[in-house]
Amino acid sequence: MKQDKVKYNFKAFVQAIKEARKAKGISRNQLADRLNITPRYIASIENSRQHPSLQIFYELVTFLDVSVDQFFFPNEETDNSTGRRQFDSLLADMNTKPL
């Protein structure tokens, strides 16, 4: 007997990926080059037409500092939200750059 499976809605995730990419000042082409995939694949993911493979999912969240906890556990508070991680990354960059 086949079970009905709930399909995960990637909309919030892809929005966070797109915002994180833009916040870092990275174009789709640059991100695609970094991940060794096509810019079209990035566009397709960001426009919610294609779900990323697990490997690309992992590479996106680690490279862009996006916390997945907020997507998989939306009802739990976490100190590692995407906004917090990006803010911490910006602060770290400021501390390492000469004035």
N, C-alpha and C positions, 0 to 999 in steps of 0.2 A: 504494500500500500504506500503510495507516494504522499509525502508530507508537504503541506504548504509551507514555503519558506518566506520569511519576511526579507525583502531586499533592502539593503542599506541605502539610504539617501545620501549621496556624496555632495549635495549642494553646498552645505556649510563648509565642508572640507575644502572643496575646490575654490570657494570664495576666499578662505584663509590662505591658501596657496598663492592665489593671484595677488592678494594684498601684500603678502610677505615678499613675493618676488618684486613687486613695485616698490615696496619700502626699502628694499636693498638696492634699488636702482638697476635691476637686472632685466634685460629684454628677454623675450621668449627665445630668441636665437641664442643668446648667451647661455641661458639655462639649458637649452637643448644640447649645446656643445658640451657643457659641463657634465651632463648626464649621458652623453653619447646616444641621443635619440633625436628625432626630427622635431623642428619647431611646430610642425603640424600636429604632432602627437601632444605637445604641451597645450596648444590651442584647443585641441579636442577635449583634453582633460579639463581645462579651465572653463570651457563652455558647457560642461556637464554632459557631453555626448559620449564620452568613453571613460570607463573606470580604469585607473592605472593598474598595472601589474603590481604584485606585492613588492618586487624589487624596486620599481620606480616609485611606488608609494613610500618605501623606506628612504630612498635617496632624496626625494622631495622634502620629507619632513626633517631629515637630518641636515641637509644643506641649507634649508630655509628657516631652520629653528622653529618649526611649527609643532606644538604639543598636540598629540592625538588624544590625550585624556579627555579633553573637552568634547570630543566627538563621540568617543566610545562610552564615556561615563558622564553624560551631561548634567546629571543631578548631583554630582559630587563636586565639592569645592576643591580646587587644587592650586598649589603655589606655582605650578609650572604651566600656567596658561600661555597660549601663544603670544598674547600681548606682553606678558611679563617677561617671557624669554627673549623677545625681540628688544624690549626696553633694556634688559640686562646686557644683551649683546651690543647695543648702541653705546651704553655706558662703558663697557669694556673697551670698545674701539676708541672712545674719547680718552680713556686713561692711557692708551698706548701710543697715541699720536702726539708728536711734539707741538707745543704751542707756537 
